[in-house]
């Protein structure tokens, strides 16, 4: 793996942790390298499980990754070359599965980390799939629909030989959506010379998408919150909730925690800031404000707060639903929530995990909490294979059963080993992947 760039004055301070440097607002922002985080989490798990060194080393790195250059004709007639990635982390349990992100700050290490987490995510809910992730360095907000379509089709042409219904099945992720998945599926089908709806999930329903997919991530998270509340003796009808991130998962989480449990959403945020109202925030009004003004911060009758302040509010349930590395060793001592339900990928650093565990905060780790999305994507694959589609109630019922079983398996594992929930989830998932590798004769 290539070395991270280092600033000499910081070198000694950063010996134990590779970091990324991002430019935001003219300032250098230091961020923990997400793949280093993923590897550190695996290393701790491997030590507890006493994994064979060779097995451990195989699990620390992706089995395959591809870097592609994507030339796209822009609307002004110029050609712009975009950088793209696809990482297939481990396919011992089955075809790899994972989203495609369009983001201006995409990095290969972010994609590697997310592919690793997808491997553990599929395993922790016991799906017959491995983990993958893809990304393109671009800013979709500055691109026309025509440019996005040409980029989407070019990406599929570049990775065509490595993906397929029985190889690697992409899905939507950050700044991609069902329409982009439809273009990608169509391009793959053209190249294959036949309809291949099963090559992509998260598609529009008329093109083989699954009912319930739009709310699947949040719904799965609600199942784990419900089960955690039972274990901890929390009355969800009286619970207060703060949600960082008001995209698809964050909005559905706000709506569902209110409609399913009667909980009060007192704070939400997006990239421009947050809002707080102890009397409660209407999720639909917040969504309307965001769609009309581009941010929830413009909602009238609420107090404006920062994203950092939202994380430290005195609430029963905190739902990080934005980006990675937002709960760190610096702010973890000030987290007051009883439950942290990670709908985002990688929102908590390993150092923060230990602090939260010592404080008695019940963390529902990301690759368990947000596994509803990939679970319903798997259901979509199943429906595509036999060309019969379920009603939404059946999809959500099957999802509930999967997530409930996974939560309690992780909880029992964490108790058996005397570790926090993330390590319990890792031990469960890694154990299943290692078993598959041994049965196949890989190790």
C-alpha positions in Angstrom: 0.0 0.0 0.0 1.4 3.4 -0.9 2.6 5.6 2.0 0.5 8.5 3.1 1.9 12.0 2.5 3.5 13.2 5.8 4.2 16.7 7.0 7.7 16.7 8.7 6.6 18.6 11.8 3.9 16.1 12.5 5.8 12.9 11.5 6.7 11.9 15.1 3.2 12.5 16.3 1.6 10.4 13.6 3.8 7.4 13.6 1.0 5.1 14.7 -1.7 6.5 12.5 -1.6 7.3 8.8 -3.7 10.3 8.0 -5.3 12.1 5.1 -4.9 15.9 4.4 -8.0 17.6 2.9 -8.3 21.2 1.8 -11.6 22.7 3.0 -12.3 26.4 3.0 -8.6 27.2 2.4 -7.6 25.2 5.5 -5.8 21.9 5.8 -8.0 19.4 7.7 -6.3 16.3 9.1 -8.4 13.2 9.0 -7.7 9.7 10.1 -7.2 7.4 7.1 -10.3 5.3 6.9 -8.5 2.2 5.7 -6.1 2.4 8.6 -9.2 2.5 10.9 -10.6 -0.6 9.2 -7.3 -2.4 9.6 -6.9 -1.4 13.2 -10.4 -2.7 14.0 -9.6 -6.0 12.3 -6.2 -6.2 14.1 -7.9 -6.0 17.5 -10.4 -8.6 16.5 -7.7 -10.9 15.1 -5.8 -10.7 18.4 -8.8 -11.6 20.4 -9.7 -14.5 18.1 -6.0 -15.6 17.9 -6.2 -15.8 14.1 -3.4 -17.5 12.3 -1.0 -14.8 11.0 -1.4 -15.8 7.4 -5.2 -15.7 7.7 -5.0 -12.3 9.4 -2.7 -10.9 6.7 -5.0 -12.1 3.9 -7.9 -10.3 5.6 -6.0 -7.1 6.0 -5.8 -6.3 2.3 -8.2 -6.4 -0.7 -8.0 -9.4 -2.9 -8.4 -7.2 -6.0 -8.7 -3.6 -7.0 -8.8 -1.6 -10.2 -7.9 2.0 -11.0 -9.5 3.4 -14.2 -9.3 6.6 -16.2 -12.7 7.7 -17.5 -12.7 10.1 -20.4 -16.1 11.9 -20.7 -17.3 14.4 -23.3 -18.6 17.4 -21.4 -21.5 19.6 -22.5 -19.1 22.3 -23.7 -17.4 19.8 -26.1 -14.3 19.4 -24.0 -13.1 16.0 -22.7 -12.5 15.6 -19.0 -10.8 12.5 -17.6 -12.1 11.3 -14.2 -10.4 8.9 -11.9 -12.4 5.8 -10.8 -11.9 2.8 -8.5 -13.4 -0.6 -7.8 -12.2 -2.7 -4.9 -13.3 -6.3 -4.4 -12.2 -7.1 -0.9 -13.1 -10.7 -0.3 -15.4 -13.1 -2.1 -15.1 -16.3 0.0 -18.8 -16.3 0.9 -20.0 -15.4 -2.6 -20.1 -12.6 -5.2 -18.9 -9.3 -3.9 -21.4 -6.5 -3.3 -21.0 -2.8 -2.7 -22.0 0.7 -3.8 -20.5 3.2 -6.2 -19.8 6.7 -4.8 -19.5 9.9 -6.9 -17.6 12.4 -4.6 -15.1 15.2 -5.2 -13.0 14.0 -2.3 -13.1 10.3 -3.0 -9.9 8.4 -2.2 -8.7 4.8 -2.8 -8.2 4.3 0.9 -11.8 5.3 1.6 -13.0 2.8 -1.1 -10.7 0.1 0.4 -12.1 0.7 3.9 -15.7 0.7 2.7 -15.1 -2.5 0.8 -13.7 -4.1 3.9 -16.7 -3.0 5.9 -19.0 -4.4 3.2 -17.3 -7.8 3.6 -18.0 -7.7 7.4 -21.5 -6.3 6.9 -22.6 -9.0 4.5 -21.1 -11.6 6.9 -22.6 -10.3 10.1 -26.1 -10.6 8.7 -25.1 -13.9 7.1 -25.7 -13.1 3.4 -24.0 -15.3 0.8 -22.0 -12.4 -0.5 -18.5 -10.8 -0.2 -17.7 -7.1 0.0 -16.8 -4.5 -2.6 -17.0 -0.8 -3.2 -16.5 1.6 -6.1 -15.9 5.3 -6.5 -15.3 8.1 -9.0 -13.6 11.4 -8.1 -16.1 13.9 -9.4 -18.6 16.6 -8.2 -22.1 15.5 -9.3 -23.5 18.9 -8.1 -21.5 20.6 -10.9 -22.5 18.1 -13.7 -25.5 18.0 -16.0 -27.7 14.9 -16.3 -26.1 14.2 -19.7 -22.6 14.4 -18.2 -23.6 12.1 -15.3 -25.0 9.6 -17.7 -21.9 9.5 -19.9 -19.7 9.2 -16.8 -21.9 6.3 -15.5 -21.8 4.4 -18.7 -18.0 5.0 -19.1 -17.4 3.6 -15.6 -19.3 0.4 -16.5 -17.3 0.0 -19.7 -14.1 0.3 -17.8 -15.0 -2.4 -15.2 -17.2 -4.6 -17.3 -15.1 -7.7 -17.2 -14.8 -7.6 -13.4 -18.5 -7.3 -12.5 -21.6 -9.4 -13.1 -24.6 -11.0 -11.3 -22.3 -13.9 -10.2 -19.1 -11.8 -9.8 -19.6 -8.4 -8.3 -22.9 -6.5 -8.0 -22.7 -2.7 -7.5 -25.4 -0.4 -5.9 -26.0 3.3 -5.2 -24.0 5.1 -2.6 -23.0 8.7 -1.9 -24.3 11.0 -4.7 -25.5 8.1 -6.8 -29.1 7.1 -7.2 -31.6 4.7 -8.9 -31.4 6.6 -12.2 -27.6 6.3 -12.3 -28.0 2.6 -11.5 -30.5 2.3 -14.4 -27.9 3.8 -16.8 -25.2 1.4 -15.5 -27.4 -1.6 -15.8 -28.4 -0.6 -19.3 -24.8 -0.2 -20.4 -23.8 -3.6 -19.0 -26.8 -5.2 -20.7 -25.8 -3.6 -24.1 -22.3 -5.0 -23.7 -23.5 -8.4 -22.6 -26.0 -8.5 -25.5 -29.0 -9.3 -23.2 -30.9 -7.9 -20.3 -28.9 -8.2 -17.1 -31.0 -6.6 -14.4 -29.2 -8.5 -11.7 -25.9 -6.8 -12.3 -26.9 -3.8 -10.3 -29.2 -3.3 -7.3 -30.9 -0.1 -6.1 -32.5 0.2 -9.5 -35.9 1.9 -10.2 -38.7 -0.6 -9.5 -39.8 -0.8 -13.2 -36.3 -2.1 -14.0 -36.2 -4.8 -11.4 -35.7 -2.8 -8.3 -37.1 -4.0 -4.9 -39.9 -2.4 -3.0 -38.7 -1.1 0.3 -35.1 -0.4 -0.9 -35.4 3.4 -0.4 -36.0 3.0 3.3 -34.1 -0.2 3.9 -31.0 1.2 5.6 -33.0 3.3 8.1 -35.6 0.5 8.6 -32.8 -2.0 9.5 -31.3 0.6 11.8 -34.7 1.0 13.5 -34.8 -2.8 14.2 -31.5 -2.7 15.9 -32.5 0.4 18.0 -35.7 -1.4 19.0 -33.8 -4.5 20.1 -31.2 -2.4 21.9 -33.9 -0.4 23.8 -35.4 -3.7 25.0 -32.0 -4.8 26.3 -31.3 -1.5 28.0 -34.8 -0.9 29.3 -35.3 2.4 27.4 -38.9 3.4 26.6 -38.7 4.5 23.0 -42.0 6.4 23.3 -40.3 8.8 25.7 -36.9 8.8 24.0 -35.2 11.8 22.4 -33.2 11.5 19.2 -30.5 13.5 17.4 -29.6 12.7 13.8 -26.4 14.0 12.2 -26.9 13.9 8.4 -30.2 14.5 6.7 -29.8 12.6 3.4 -31.8 9.5 2.5 -30.9 7.5 5.6 -31.1 10.4 8.0 -34.5 11.5 6.8 -36.0 8.0 6.8 -34.5 7.5 10.3 -36.2 10.7 11.6 -39.5 9.7 10.0 -39.4 6.1 11.2 -38.2 6.6 14.8 -41.1 9.0 15.2 -43.8 6.9 13.4 -42.8 3.5 14.6 -41.8 4.3 18.2 -43.2 7.7 19.0 -39.7 9.0 19.8 -39.0 12.8 19.7 -36.5 14.0 17.1 -35.0 17.1 18.8 -32.0 17.7 16.4 -31.0 17.1 12.8 -28.2 18.5 10.7 -26.7 18.5 7.2 -23.4 19.7 5.8 -24.3 23.4 6.5 -25.1 22.9 10.2 -27.7 21.7 12.5 -31.0 22.7 14.2 -32.3 21.9 17.7 -35.8 22.1 19.2 -36.5 20.4 22.6 -40.2 20.3 21.7 -39.4 18.2 18.6 -38.8 18.7 14.9 -41.2 17.5 12.2 -39.2 15.3 9.8 -41.3 16.3 6.8 -41.0 20.0 7.5 -37.2 19.6 7.8 -37.1 17.7 4.5 -39.2 20.4 2.8 -36.9 23.1 4.1 -33.8 21.3 2.9 -35.3 20.7 -0.6 -36.4 24.3 -0.9 -33.4 26.1 0.6 -30.7 23.5 0.3 -30.3 23.1 4.1 -32.3 22.3 7.3 -30.7 25.3 9.0 -33.2 27.5 7.4 -36.2 25.9 9.2 -38.0 28.6 11.2 -38.6 28.4 15.0 -35.5 26.3 15.9 -32.1 27.0 17.4 -29.2 26.7 15.1 -26.3 24.5 16.3 -23.2 23.1 14.8 -22.7 19.5 13.8 -20.2 19.1 16.6 -22.7 20.4 19.1 -25.4 18.0 17.9 -23.1 15.0 18.7 -22.8 16.1 22.3 -26.5 16.8 23.0 -28.1 15.1 26.0 -30.3 12.7 24.1 -31.3 9.0 24.5 -30.3 8.1 20.9 -27.6 9.6 18.7 -27.7 8.6 15.0 -24.6 9.5 13.0 -25.9 9.3 9.4 -23.3 11.4 7.6 -19.6 10.7 7.0 -16.8 8.8 8.7 -14.6 9.9 11.7 -17.0 12.3 13.5 -16.8 10.7 16.9 -13.2 10.7 18.0 -11.1 10.5 21.1 -11.4 14.2 21.5 -15.2 14.4 21.7 -16.1 10.9 22.8 -15.9 11.9 26.5 -18.6 14.4 25.9 -21.1 12.1 24.2 -24.1 11.8 26.4 -26.4 9.5 24.4 -27.3 6.1 25.8 -27.4 4.5 22.3 -25.2 5.5 19.4 -26.8 3.9 16.2 -24.3 4.2 13.4 -26.2 4.6 10.1 -23.1 6.2 8.6 -20.0 4.1 7.6 -17.1 4.5 10.0 -18.3 7.4 12.1 -16.4 6.3 15.2 -12.7 5.9 15.5 -11.1 2.9 17.4 -9.9 5.2 20.2 -13.5 6.6 20.6 -14.9 3.1 20.7 -12.9 2.3 23.9 -14.0 5.6 25.5 -17.7 5.1 24.8 -17.5 1.5 26.0 -16.0 2.6 29.3 -18.7 5.3 29.6 -21.4 2.6 29.2 -22.6 4.0 25.8 -24.2 1.2 23.8 -22.8 1.5 20.3 -24.7 -0.3 17.5 -21.7 -0.6 15.0 -22.1 0.6 11.5 -21.8 -2.6 9.6 -24.6 -4.1 11.8 -26.8 -1.0 12.2 -26.8 0.0 8.5 -26.8 -3.5 7.0 -30.5 -3.1 6.1 -29.5 -1.5 2.8 -27.3 -4.4 1.6 -29.8 -7.0 3.0 -32.6 -5.6 0.8 -30.1 -5.3 -2.1 -29.5 -9.0 -1.6 -33.3 -9.5 -1.7 -33.4 -7.5 -5.0 -30.7 -9.9 -6.4 -32.9 -12.9 -5.4 -36.0 -11.4 -7.0 -34.0 -10.6 -10.1 -32.7 -14.2 -10.4 -36.2 -15.8 -10.3 -38.1 -12.9 -11.8 -40.8 -12.7 -9.1 -41.1 -9.6 -6.9 -42.3 -9.3 -3.3 -44.6 -6.7 -1.9 -43.1 -4.2 0.5 -44.6 -5.8 3.6 -42.9 -9.0 2.8 -39.5 -7.3 2.1 -39.6 -5.5 5.4 -40.8 -8.6 7.3 -37.8 -10.5 6.0 -35.5 -7.6 6.8 -36.8 -7.4 10.3 -36.1 -11.1 10.9 -32.5 -10.8 9.5 -31.6 -7.7 11.5 -33.1 -9.0 14.7 -31.2 -12.3 14.5 -28.0 -10.4 13.6 -28.3 -8.0 16.5 -28.7 -10.7 19.1 -26.0 -12.8 17.7 -23.6 -9.8 18.0 -24.8 -9.0 21.4 -24.3 -12.6 22.7 -20.8 -12.7 21.1 -19.8 -9.4 22.7 -20.9 -10.7 26.1 -19.2 -14.1 25.6 -15.9 -12.4 24.8 -16.4 -9.5 27.2 -15.9 -6.8 24.5 -17.9 -3.9 23.1 -20.5 -4.4 20.3 -18.2 -3.5 17.4 -15.7 -6.2 18.4 -18.6 -8.5 18.9 -19.7 -7.7 15.3 -16.2 -8.2 14.0 -15.7 -11.5 15.7 -19.0 -12.8 14.3 -18.3 -11.6 10.8 -14.6 -12.5 10.6 -15.4 -15.9 12.0 -17.9 -16.6 9.2 -15.5 -15.4 6.4 -12.6 -17.4 7.8 -14.8 -20.5 8.0 -15.7 -20.0 4.3 -12.0 -19.5 3.3 -11.0 -22.7 5.2 -13.8 -24.8 3.7 -12.7 -23.6 0.2 -9.1 -24.5 1.0 -7.7 -21.0 0.7 -6.0 -21.1 4.1 
